[in-house]
Amino acid sequence: MESLRRPAAQAGTAEIIDFDEALLAACPPELRQDLMTEASMLADACSADDRPQELEAIARSLSDGARQAGMGRARARRLAAAIRSIARG
């Protein structure tokens, strides 16, 4: 969990944890790999010039509740985290 923490700006300030990275780190390795593979396939479908913006829009849509039939809320949220991870590079 230490690797997920961002350095605090000043002593005595609050710790900031990247929720998406923590969510992915909490997934079993096989599920995490499946999510990253699916996110990579979506990234490949985006144009190179607009890829980060397009991926962020897809992730936001999934986080806001838009998902295909058969995809539960938890799966959509985890996939959104994987997509954001790829969008950040």
C-alpha positions as CSV (number, residue, x, y, z in Angstrom):
1,M,0.0,0.0,0.0
2,E,3.0,2.3,0.5
3,S,3.6,2.5,-3.2
4,L,0.0,3.9,-3.7
5,R,0.6,6.9,-1.5
6,R,1.6,10.2,-3.0
7,P,4.1,12.3,-1.0
8,A,2.5,14.8,1.3
9,A,3.2,18.4,0.4
10,Q,4.0,19.4,4.0
11,A,4.5,17.6,7.3
12,G,1.2,17.2,9.1
13,T,-0.9,17.3,5.9
14,A,-3.3,14.5,4.9
15,E,-2.2,11.5,2.9
16,I,-3.6,11.1,-0.6
17,I,-4.1,7.6,-1.9
18,D,-4.9,6.9,-5.5
19,F,-8.2,5.0,-5.3
20,D,-8.0,3.5,-8.8
21,E,-4.5,2.1,-8.1
22,A,-5.6,0.8,-4.7
23,L,-8.7,-0.8,-6.3
24,L,-6.6,-2.6,-8.9
25,A,-4.0,-3.6,-6.3
26,A,-6.7,-5.2,-4.3
27,C,-7.8,-7.4,-7.2
28,P,-6.5,-11.0,-7.6
29,P,-3.7,-11.1,-10.1
30,E,-5.8,-13.0,-12.7
31,L,-8.7,-10.5,-12.5
32,R,-6.3,-7.5,-12.7
33,Q,-4.7,-9.0,-15.8
34,D,-8.1,-9.5,-17.4
35,L,-9.1,-5.9,-16.6
36,M,-5.8,-4.5,-18.0
37,T,-6.2,-6.6,-21.2
38,E,-9.7,-5.3,-21.7
39,A,-8.6,-1.8,-21.0
40,S,-5.7,-2.2,-23.5
41,M,-8.1,-3.3,-26.2
42,L,-10.3,-0.2,-25.6
43,A,-7.1,1.9,-25.8
44,D,-6.2,0.4,-29.1
45,A,-9.6,1.4,-30.5
46,C,-8.9,5.1,-29.6
47,S,-7.1,7.4,-31.9
48,A,-3.5,8.1,-30.8
49,D,-4.0,11.9,-30.7
50,D,-7.1,11.8,-28.4
51,R,-6.4,8.6,-26.5
52,P,-6.1,10.0,-23.0
53,Q,-9.2,12.1,-23.3
54,E,-11.2,9.3,-24.9
55,L,-10.1,6.8,-22.2
56,E,-11.0,9.2,-19.4
57,A,-14.4,9.7,-21.0
58,I,-15.0,5.9,-21.2
59,A,-13.8,5.5,-17.6
60,R,-16.1,8.3,-16.4
61,S,-19.0,6.8,-18.2
62,L,-18.4,3.4,-16.5
63,S,-18.0,5.0,-13.1
64,D,-21.2,7.0,-13.5
65,G,-23.2,3.8,-14.1
66,A,-23.2,3.3,-17.9
67,R,-22.4,-0.4,-18.6
68,Q,-23.4,-3.2,-20.8
69,A,-26.0,-5.8,-19.8
70,G,-24.4,-8.4,-17.6
71,M,-21.6,-6.1,-16.3
72,G,-22.1,-5.5,-12.6
73,R,-21.3,-2.2,-10.9
74,A,-18.1,-3.6,-9.3
75,R,-16.8,-4.9,-12.6
76,A,-17.5,-1.6,-14.3
77,R,-15.7,0.3,-11.5
78,R,-12.7,-1.9,-11.7
79,L,-12.6,-1.6,-15.5
80,A,-12.8,2.2,-15.2
81,A,-9.8,2.0,-12.8
82,A,-7.8,0.0,-15.4
83,I,-8.7,2.3,-18.2
84,R,-7.6,5.3,-16.2
85,S,-4.3,3.6,-15.4
86,I,-3.6,3.2,-19.1
87,A,-4.8,6.7,-19.9
88,R,-2.2,8.0,-17.4
89,G,0.5,6.0,-19.0
